[in-house]
Amino acid sequence: MIRIRFVTVHQDLRSAFRDHGPASARRRSGIVALAAMLVLALLLRGWDFGNPVLDIDEQWYLLVGDRMVHGAVPFIDLWDRKPLGLFLLFAGFRLIPADGIVTYQVAAALCAGATATVILTIARRLGAAPVGGWSAGVLYLLTMAVIGGQGGQSPVFYNLPVALAALLAMRLPRLTADRAVQAIGRNGLAACALCGVAIQIKYTAAFEGLFIGLAHLWAIARVRRPGATIGWTLAWGVAGIAPTLAVAAAYAMMGAGAFQAFWFANFVSITLRQAYPAGKTMLNLAGLLGQIAPLLIGAGVTLARIGPRAARHPVHALAIGWLLAAVIGFACIGTFYDHYGLPLLPPLAALAGWSLGRSIRLRAFVIVTAMLVFVGERVDMPDDRAAIAPAVALIRANTGSGACPYVFNGPAILYYLADRCVPTPYAFPNTLGHAIEGGATGVDEGREVARIMATRPAVVVTLDRPASFFNPASLAVVTAALTRDYCLAMTLPRDKRTVRVYLRCAQPAATRAR
């Protein structure tokens, strides 16, 4: 019989951080590492605190979280493909009595620092010298900030539970050698529960969760206890899928229509989305690889040295398997935007720590190069926070009493900052406007845009992108309406592009032309 005791599971998680040596020394070194990584994360990311326009995705997450606090239901009132857990996280941030933007950004920094500490610990488990472990944690914080992880992108949050689960998996060789069936079972239960939480922040974490579950299955099978293997495997599966099943059950309780909306948004719509142009995809991939090149070099040297011997060192094999699982999750998306590379960083950094602790020259080269990339990206990154304020004031002055602005393409945070309604459940700008989403949203995108424009929104916001980016039907509707009924009120910079804010003109176009 399998007995699950949560106190014991908690003890197993704590023991994953233990190293050899006196307990007091281990505790002190762990506290110092955590404090140092948290401080470094705050220093590297602090200058972005309060910036409302870091990335379109986290703008949307905060908007949805805010509207959830006021009663909105994701996938019904506000449509997206991300799991409910991500929006619950941002709704939780909005419950904190502080500025919502600063709150989520500080929380993201704390998660990043905690994840760096876990990476440091994993690197030490792999045999890295102390300086190698510290280098791994620092590299994680430097690299994530240059590939879209300087704010609240979803991997910034879910990398922490996945890294904790991987740290637990590093205990498996010792537990297997001890033939500790119950300890393996409890260890797997904690690891799979952590992965279940991560999956409800982004579904691609399932690949890493599957690998960690299979690693535990391999470990318990080696002990050769068939009854325990079956029982614990079922328990691990339940722990990993329970959060998602709970969400599905909640929507089912709302009714068939609600469950259908949940199912389509979460699991069907992604299969209907059109492929990105191959040229654009390859450019994205090349740019990403260049940005994380220092980390790739460090991890590559490690793999060249330990890879051939990994079969004799199960901990190394586990780390390599974790990296491969993360690569599969990254590749399955196929678009290769920079922030999609964030889940690759924990296993890459942990592996890099092994070689960085063994070569001063390699360590100096990798760390200095990473710092130069970081500084170069930061210098080149525009700070548009001041420019957004006039647009917010304009929207507030020209909308209200149920009259919604419409951000066809541009900063979704405008709805949040102006505290104005959204004119459609499909308010994430790319959903109705992006060409690759055509036919993947469950509605006729052009017809939905026509419905919105028929309500005569007082303010319409667009972004100057190439025409090939847009859904042709949606773009035609907006272009015709802007030409006929709207006047350009202001422009503002946004990430090397220009946001255009339009107001309805006092006179129709035919009258203005006379």
Stockholm file with secondary structure:
# STOCKHOLM 1.0

chainA/1-514         MIRIRFVTVHQDLRSAFRDHGPASARRRSGIVALAAMLVLALLLRGWDFGNPVLDIDEQWYLLVGDRMVHGAVPFIDLWDRKPLGLFLLFAGFRLIPADGIVTYQVAAALCAGATATVILTIARRLGAAPVGGWSAGVLYLLTMAVIGGQGGQSPVFYNLPVALAALLAMRLPRLTADRAVQAIGRNGLAACALCGVAIQIKYTAAFEGLFIGLAHLWAIARVRRPGATIGWTLAWGVAGIAPTLAVAAAYAMMGAGAFQAFWFANFVSITLRQAYPAGKTMLNLAGLLGQIAPLLIGAGVTLARIGPRAARHPVHALAIGWLLAAVIGFACIGTFYDHYGLPLLPPLAALAGWSLGRSIRLRAFVIVTAMLVFVGERVDMPDDRAAIAPAVALIRANTGSGACPYVFNGPAILYYLADRCVPTPYAFPNTLGHAIEGGATGVDEGREVARIMATRPAVVVTLDRPASFFNPASLAVVTAALTRDYCLAMTLPRDKRTVRVYLRCAQPAATRAR
#=GR chainA/1-514 SS CCCCCHHHHHHHHHHTTCCSSCHHHHHHHHHHHHHHHHHHHHHHHGGGTTCTTSCHHHHHHHHHHHHHHTTCCBTTTBCCSSCHHHHHHHHHHHHSSSCHHHHHHHHHHHHHHHHHHHHHHHHHHTTCCHHHHHHHHHHHHHHHTTTTCSSCCHHHHHHHHHHHHHHHHTTHHHHHHTTCHHHHHHHHHHHHHHHHHHHTTCTTHHHHHHHHHHHHHHHHHHTTCHHHHHHHHHHHHHHHHHHHHHHHHHHHHHCHHHHHHHHIIIIIHHHHSCCCCHHHHHHHHHHHHHHTHHHHHHHHHHHHHHGGGGGGCHHHHHHHHHHHHHHHHHHHHCCCCGGGGGGGHHHHHHHHHHHHTTCHHHHHHHHHHHHHHHHHHHHHSCCCHHHHHHHHHHHHHHCBTTBCCEESSSCTHHHHHHTCCCSSSCCSHHHHHBGGGTTSSSSCHHHHHHHHHHTCCSEEEEECCCGGGBCHHHHHHHHHHHHHHEEEEEEEEETTEEEEEEEECSSCHHHHTC
#=GC SS_cons         CCCCCHHHHHHHHHHTTCCSSCHHHHHHHHHHHHHHHHHHHHHHHGGGTTCTTSCHHHHHHHHHHHHHHTTCCBTTTBCCSSCHHHHHHHHHHHHSSSCHHHHHHHHHHHHHHHHHHHHHHHHHHTTCCHHHHHHHHHHHHHHHTTTTCSSCCHHHHHHHHHHHHHHHHTTHHHHHHTTCHHHHHHHHHHHHHHHHHHHTTCTTHHHHHHHHHHHHHHHHHHTTCHHHHHHHHHHHHHHHHHHHHHHHHHHHHHCHHHHHHHHIIIIIHHHHSCCCCHHHHHHHHHHHHHHTHHHHHHHHHHHHHHGGGGGGCHHHHHHHHHHHHHHHHHHHHCCCCGGGGGGGHHHHHHHHHHHHTTCHHHHHHHHHHHHHHHHHHHHHSCCCHHHHHHHHHHHHHHCBTTBCCEESSSCTHHHHHHTCCCSSSCCSHHHHHBGGGTTSSSSCHHHHHHHHHHTCCSEEEEECCCGGGBCHHHHHHHHHHHHHHEEEEEEEEETTEEEEEEEECSSCHHHHTC
//
